[in-house]
């Protein structure tokens, strides 16, 4: 059995830096972040959480078909998102609202997506190469592995130019590690030494199945069997997430092949808005993780660095303003025309699609506007 070491942690739950030999390399990376960077990390986590809570309320009020909350996973997401560069590409699953917000995706695009008003979502080129949500469990890992192989074949990595060398990062959950797609993605990435960082958010639940049932060993040992270096981190520590992802992406961009990060976090809410977690876990399960909340931890860290009440009050005002705007915008959304379902099936006009679109229009017109 491989030896097990403690997950990388830079901030204690109380927000104190851990400075010893085990954290020296990671802290050297974090030291490059300015106060403005650190405050922006906190701001984006707080705003994204408030948006998340508003979206849950909107779904409960019948305004969204479904919502996938990220409550409790903000630290893992924001730290890793901050580590990317403009030329990198990001492949999410369906819970990465914080990552989406960091890369400039208007939260209303997510609202439209979960309301069923768009059949795709957004153009990744317009939002920091943040690709579309993928609901098929684990499928995005293969998409990302293929894209990273393309970066390699196109000579976009390993040149030594930090301004152009690129990598790909893909997000997935612990349940995805039980899928064939994810294991096949590791095979492809390792075989071709693709510039891919696989970021596992281990939130301890694949819907109602605990991770202890899915795997008898820590999940970050699995990629090691494929020849992929891996590290386990405290996923509720935004600084640890940033440092680990920065180092992994740097290695991938430099042509040293794929990397794997297991971020230990916890899904504080339901799997989705159609799930009832009280059926399979208790308050005793969630209480220890509530005490490790990534937002309160980071706030304590910033306060110790001198951030004052004015900053935190401004962040709270922005979060409330964003949430209010989302609520207004949701109620102002109209119904999409039925013709939209035909518009993006193919990238170019297609005679079969045109025929079907016209048939539907004629069929609707045959009712003569009668109720």
Secondary structure as UniProt FT lines:
FT   TURN            13..14
FT   HELIX           21..23
FT   HELIX           24..30
FT   TURN            31..32
FT   HELIX           35..60
FT   TURN            61..62
FT   TURN            71..72
FT   HELIX           74..82
FT   TURN            86..87
FT   STRAND          89..91
FT   HELIX           97..102
FT   TURN            103..104
FT   HELIX           107..115
FT   HELIX           124..126
FT   TURN            127..129
FT   TURN            137..138
FT   HELIX           139..153
FT   TURN            154..155
FT   TURN            162..164
FT   STRAND          168..173
FT   HELIX           174..178
FT   HELIX           180..192
FT   STRAND          196..202
FT   STRAND          205..206
FT   TURN            207..208
FT   STRAND          209..210
FT   HELIX           211..214
FT   HELIX           219..221
FT   HELIX           223..226
FT   STRAND          229..234
FT   TURN            235..236
FT   HELIX           238..253
FT   TURN            254..255
FT   STRAND          259..264
FT   TURN            273..274
FT   HELIX           277..279
FT   HELIX           283..290
FT   TURN            291..292
FT   HELIX           294..304
FT   TURN            305..306
FT   HELIX           309..332
FT   HELIX           338..342
FT   TURN            343..344
FT   HELIX           351..365
FT   TURN            366..369
//
